[in-house]
Amino acid sequence: MEPVTLTTDRLVLRTVGPHDTQAVYEAAQDPDIQRWTTVPSPYLPEHASGFTEQLVPDGWAQSSMCTFGVFLTGGELAGMLSLTMRSLGVAEVGFWGAKERRGHGYLTEATLTACRWIFTAVGIDRVEWRAEVGNGASRAVAERAGFTIEGTLRSAINNRGVRRDCWVASLLPSDLGLPSTAPYLPARVR
């Protein structure tokens, strides 16, 4: 799949490359990013260059992971967002926000923009969000973006060799008023 660029009034979501390595490296020095995500810790310059020069382009080329740098229209990095293909019709969203850009709704806006795109252009019928229990900032973004919290999965995340519980939530095309590629028949509890 060829990388795409998505825009809103405030944001540009685009692939990252070597020219973004330094900005990614600097943002990922934030202890919260290293604590709550699976980026290496400590986060070294070679991690940033491997991400921007290999992992991101390979994900797009293999149609396995669509990674967007979330940039303000002035060019400043506000965060990163990836949609990873998990199974037929299902993708998982993951994101982190640059410390100095948090609290402005950028990640919520980026998540909604990327989910609309993947529902309509790629034909995904379910986007899942997962985060380690306790990562309230990530959960707040997911909830503001309209994800439905489905529960807690025990021992479902491996973060630096330690199994941890995680929250799981989903967003469906119908949650955004969009059609699905396949009919959906919700369960009826009796």
Secondary structure as UniProt FT lines:
FT   STRAND          6..7
FT   STRAND          11..14
FT   HELIX           18..20
FT   HELIX           21..27
FT   TURN            28..29
FT   HELIX           31..36
FT   HELIX           45..50
FT   HELIX           51..55
FT   HELIX           56..61
FT   TURN            62..63
FT   STRAND          65..72
FT   TURN            73..74
FT   STRAND          77..87
FT   TURN            88..89
FT   STRAND          90..97
FT   HELIX           99..101
FT   TURN            102..103
FT   HELIX           106..117
FT   HELIX           118..122
FT   STRAND          126..132
FT   TURN            133..134
FT   HELIX           136..144
FT   TURN            145..146
FT   STRAND          148..159
FT   TURN            160..161
FT   STRAND          162..171
FT   HELIX           173..176
//
